[in-house]
Structure formats: structure tokens, C-alpha cells
Amino acid sequence: YAAVVAWFCKEIQVVTQTKLYKLLFYADYLYFRANAVSLTGALYRKMPYGPVPVGFNELRSRLEAEDYVTVQERVYQNGNTGEEFALGPKAEAIPYRLVPEEERVLRFVRDKLGAMTPSKISDLSHGEKAWQDTPLKGIISYEKALTLSLALPDRPAP
């Protein structure tokens, strides 16, 4: 989980809390669809603004306590406030290195969704059957990964 969050913070210019949770959702479910196991091991709950990792407050607190990420509150031009995640001073010390297949999925998610605003990526997640078919505050089944609107390209031939 920490390695994936740090990867997104390194690779995407602005990572808000809302955007991060949707990027994690797509990375986990796309990875599951291709590999029959999730990338981070997180479960996701249907919340009003889209899928959110279960226990996100505890996960975030631990990432901050370990100095893997920093989180700062920002005031945007429209007057809204939000929190932005950035690499922390000890991000390089995360005791897990992503393997090529994990990085392939993360690059795909970055390329497809990384430039989207938090509201656009949230809207996209609301259009997914995985989110629509789950009751509010329910756990989104990984079986729903097969219904995602995004699909990874085939793996390159060896």
C-alpha cells in the first residue's frame, strides 16, 4: 500500500485525497482483473464520493508517521479546501519494491487518470457497476473488477 501511494505521489503532479483513493481503487481492481489478486490488499467501501479504502484514516496516519508521505491542506482558486499528498522524507525507505507487472498497471492508471481532476475521476468511479451495484458503505467486491470501464492493454509478448 505504502509503495503504491508513494509511486502515485512521485508520478502525478497533484494528488488530492479524493483522487488518491480513486487511483488506488482502479489500480487494485485492474491488477486483480489481470492477476486474480489485488495490488495493495486493501478493501474498498462505497462512499458518497466514490470508492474509499477501508481504514483509510489509519492507513494515512501510518504513512505520515513513517514519513512516507506528507499531507498538507490547500485552498484552491474556487475557494474549496482539500488535502494533497506528497512524497515524504523517508519514501525511499519503504521496504517493498514494485515488480514490473505492478508498475505496468500503475503506469496505465497514471496515464489514463492522472491528469483528471478529483471531481472527474470521482464521476468516473460513480459510473462503474462496481460502485453502482454496491449499497452505500458496503464493501465493493473484487469480482466487480471484470465490469470496469477501463481495461489494461494485453501484456507485451516476451
C-alpha positions in Angstrom: 0.0 0.0 0.0 2.7 2.4 1.0 4.8 1.7 -2.1 1.8 2.3 -4.4 0.8 5.6 -2.6 4.4 6.8 -2.8 4.6 5.8 -6.5 1.5 7.9 -7.3 2.8 10.9 -5.3 6.1 10.7 -7.3 4.5 10.3 -10.7 1.4 12.6 -10.5 1.8 16.3 -10.0 -1.1 16.9 -7.7 -2.5 14.0 -5.6 -5.5 15.0 -3.5 -7.1 12.7 -1.0 -10.1 12.1 -3.2 -8.0 11.5 -6.3 -5.6 9.2 -4.5 -8.4 6.9 -3.3 -9.8 6.5 -6.8 -6.4 5.9 -8.3 -5.8 3.2 -5.7 -9.2 1.7 -6.4 -8.6 1.5 -10.2 -5.0 0.2 -9.6 -6.2 -2.6 -7.3 -9.2 -3.7 -9.3 -7.4 -3.6 -12.7 -4.5 -5.5 -11.1 -7.0 -8.0 -9.7 -8.6 -8.4 -13.1 -5.3 -9.3 -14.7 -3.7 -11.3 -11.9 -6.5 -12.6 -9.6 -5.1 -10.8 -6.6 -5.3 -7.1 -5.6 -2.2 -4.9 -5.7 -2.3 -3.4 -2.3 -4.5 -5.8 -0.4 -7.0 -3.0 0.5 -10.7 -3.4 0.6 -12.9 -0.6 -0.7 -16.1 0.8 0.6 -18.8 2.6 -1.4 -18.9 6.1 0.0 -20.8 9.2 -1.3 -17.8 10.5 -3.2 -16.8 7.1 -4.6 -14.7 4.1 -3.6 -12.6 4.6 -0.4 -10.1 2.2 1.1 -11.4 0.6 4.3 -9.4 2.0 7.2 -8.1 4.9 5.2 -7.6 7.1 8.3 -5.4 4.5 10.0 -3.5 3.8 6.7 -2.9 7.6 6.2 -1.8 8.1 9.8 0.7 5.3 9.5 2.1 6.6 6.2 2.5 10.0 7.8 4.0 8.7 11.0 6.6 6.7 9.0 7.3 9.8 6.9 6.5 8.0 3.7 4.1 10.8 2.7 3.3 14.3 3.8 -0.2 15.7 3.7 -1.0 19.4 3.5 -4.2 21.3 3.4 -4.6 23.6 0.4 -7.1 26.3 -0.5 -7.9 26.2 -4.2 -8.9 29.0 -6.6 -12.6 28.1 -6.3 -12.4 28.6 -2.5 -12.6 24.8 -1.7 -10.1 23.3 0.6 -8.5 19.9 0.2 -5.6 17.8 1.3 -2.7 17.0 -1.0 -0.4 14.0 -0.6 3.3 14.3 -1.5 6.4 12.1 -1.0 7.7 12.1 2.5 11.3 12.3 3.5 11.5 8.5 4.1 9.6 7.4 1.0 12.8 5.7 -0.4 13.0 3.6 2.7 9.6 1.8 2.1 10.6 -1.9 2.5 8.9 -3.0 -0.7 9.9 -2.7 -4.4 7.3 -2.8 -7.1 7.7 -5.6 -9.7 7.3 -4.9 -13.4 3.7 -6.1 -13.6 2.7 -3.8 -10.7 4.4 -0.9 -12.4 2.7 -1.6 -15.7 -0.7 -1.3 -14.0 0.3 1.8 -12.2 1.6 3.5 -15.3 -1.7 2.6 -17.1 -3.7 4.1 -14.3 -1.4 7.2 -14.2 -1.7 7.7 -18.0 -5.5 7.2 -18.1 -6.5 9.0 -14.9 -3.6 11.0 -13.5 -4.4 14.3 -15.3 -8.1 14.1 -14.3 -9.4 16.5 -11.6 -10.7 14.8 -8.4 -14.3 15.5 -9.4 -13.8 14.0 -12.9 -12.2 10.8 -11.5 -14.9 10.6 -8.8 -17.6 10.9 -11.5 -15.9 8.1 -13.5 -15.9 5.9 -10.4 -19.6 6.6 -9.9 -20.3 5.3 -13.4 -18.7 1.9 -12.6 -21.1 -1.1 -12.0 -18.8 -2.0 -9.1 -19.8 1.2 -7.3 -23.4 1.3 -8.6 -24.2 -2.3 -7.6 -22.9 -1.9 -4.0 -25.0 -0.5 -1.2 -23.8 2.7 0.4 -21.0 1.9 2.9 -20.9 -1.7 1.6 -17.6 -3.4 0.6 -17.1 -3.4 -3.2 -16.5 -7.0 -4.4 -13.3 -7.6 -6.3 -15.4 -9.8 -8.6 -16.7 -6.5 -10.0 -13.3 -5.8 -11.4 -14.5 -7.6 -14.5 -17.0 -4.9 -15.1 -14.7 -1.9 -15.0 -14.9 0.6 -17.9 -11.1 0.6 -18.2 -9.2 -2.4 -19.4 -5.4 -2.9 -19.4 -3.8 -3.5 -22.8 -2.5 -7.0 -23.3 0.9 -7.7 -21.9 3.7 -7.4 -24.5 5.0 -10.7 -25.8 8.2 -11.8 -24.2 
